[in-house]
């Protein structure tokens, strides 16, 4: 519950804002033209939709790696104007899924196995730092509730099946997000968001291929033990141990990737697999 002074300050700020709105002259709008704010919101919404759709196309291999991709064909294909398409392409280039073409437009980026392994390694370093900061900055044991719930939910699943897969994915994502929240670092969050924007570097990327491997149950047991140990280390304020465990946990994804390289069914389930050139190591 907010304290009385905070509530008073909030009310005062709201009152001042209302007064400013009353004093400001309403903008003059041309008939049939939406206000600037509405136009901006519409572009942002269309850009978000374009970003999701184009990213799906890339991850599914609908556009081959190295292939040129430009605004006009995409605008026609997705039924959107060029502006949100252009903004979406620029964003995808910023996170590393596209590269600027030599002339105009972009090309779909190709990743080597070394780059995929490096991306997972970088995530491990960042998540290790997040776990250490979480342990060092923990104020109250109650802050661990979300982390504990996610860990217990994953531990309750004996194996990955059609029924439990989605539950495990959500709990796993929740666990990693909770560690990052406990780190209380906006700078670290930005760095980790950039790294995990690459599909094969996300915390749950290797859950897909793991589910079809003969060693799936063993891998799941190791991951669950990691989760419990990370939770314990953070709860006991053991920063160095928490960091080491989180980095080791990320390396498990590299082990799954290496095993999946010899199993076509598993490799096909790696998110963003069509972008990986397994011949270029």
Secondary structure, 3 states (H helix, E strand, C coil): CCCHHHHHHHHHHHHHHHHHHHHCCCCCCCCCCCCHHHHHHHHHHHHHHHHHHHHHHHHHCCCCCCCEECHHHHHHHHCCCHHHHHHHHHHHHHCCCEEECCCCCEEECCEEHHHHHHHHHHHHHHHHHHHHHHHHHCCCHHHHHHHHHHHHHHHCCCCCCCCCHHHHHHHHHHHHHHHHHHHCCHHHHHHHHHHHCCHHHCCCHHHHHHCCCCCHHHHHHHHHHHHHHHHHHHHCCCHHHHHHHHHHHHHHHHHHHHHHCCCHHHHCCCCCHHHEECCCC
